[in-house]
Amino acid sequence: MKNKENFDVLTIVDNEELIDLIQTILGDICLGSSFHQSLTKLYFNIGSRETIGTKLAEYFSSKTFKYEWETLEKEDWHLDWKGFFNSIIIDDKLAIIPHWEKKLSVQYNIKIKPGMAFGTGHHETTWLMLNQMLTYVQPGMRVLDLGTGSGILSIAANKLGAIKIDSVDNDSECQNNYFENLKLNEINKGITFYNKDILTWTRMDFDLILANINRNIIEQLIPQFKNTTSIILLSGLLATDFDFIQDVINNNKLRVKEKLVKGEWICLTVISK
């Protein structure tokens, strides 16, 4: 009999002020997260507990917070997530809804099936990106979505009128979920998925570039943007990252046009100088 795939799940209780820092520190190995009231669940490949325990002890030796581990079978993951996924409405125009619910009375509805890409709009960075996209995506635009994950930003771009969207991600876990979400939203043209490392992507001739990733990757991406005339939306950044990232942006012939803040997180709108 084939062994079932499992995940290690770290549940953190009642400590919202540390969640953002923990996610940032564990960002390279965390598969995703879910949030519900006082609970945050972080998902990892099986066998990660010792590494994570060491990192938590190193960075938070002076902090006290409650957490516990569980093992979750992959086939049960959607059931685990179902209780955490509620609809989200952004600016009374765009709704992110779980695939089992009916559309809401707003202009744009995006149906999402929770998957290992974990883009559901619940995290502040995704909310920030979607909010800014309502302002910056115009009909007929060409859009590049770097680190597309579940495809939520690409789907939003399509619904907002973009006619060409290139979605790039090298995480094999996200592909099935990405295409499931396209199907749920009845999108069958105008979007192309590329399974490759976003740091090797060289074409930047788009009207709008989206990158909701993490500080380390964004720092490496910014030099690739210096000759583009695109509008660039960057998130996955903590508010404390701003001064550092702004210096990197300025040093690459770009400038920050706008900074939007939600909780501990920021979204930057970047243009050429």
C-alpha angles and dihedrals in degrees: 000000000000114000115247118243115246138192130212107231122200113200116197118196128212102337109111095158092064099042096084092049093047091050091050094049093046095037096112094057103027113103092200146298144243130205132207125163106299096351130088120184121199118194126213140170112270114274097037100111099095094049092047093046089054092051093047091050091048097049101031105035091129095045128083120209137149121247137155138190132229135171117233127193113233092233090058095047097095090053090051090051097046094079091052100049116088127162118271126206120201120201091337088283111079128044128194107204133177113252093248094061132078123254118272128232098264133107097256128032123188117191116207131189109206109245140156090282087069098202103145105136093251096108116081093238094057090045090051093050093049091047091053092044089061086063102038108034111091129183112273096025126143110227134193117202110195114196092012097179108171090006094243094137093045090050090049090050090052093050091047090057108268109151100198124036126173112197117196130191134142096200107108090199091068100053101081092043091048093055092042089057093048089053093048088055093045093240113153104152142036095043127091124187120213120194101209144106108282090218088065093052110111108172110097101160095123134119093230132021121197124197120169100167129107137297097261094053093041090053089056093044098052096076088057089059098053096097098041125101091206126123105245126206114197128186140150085090128126119225087246089061093062102093093046095046092044089057090051090049094049091048090057100056093264135109139203109251096179140005120203120191131202118171108313093338135087139199119206127204106209129190137170118276 
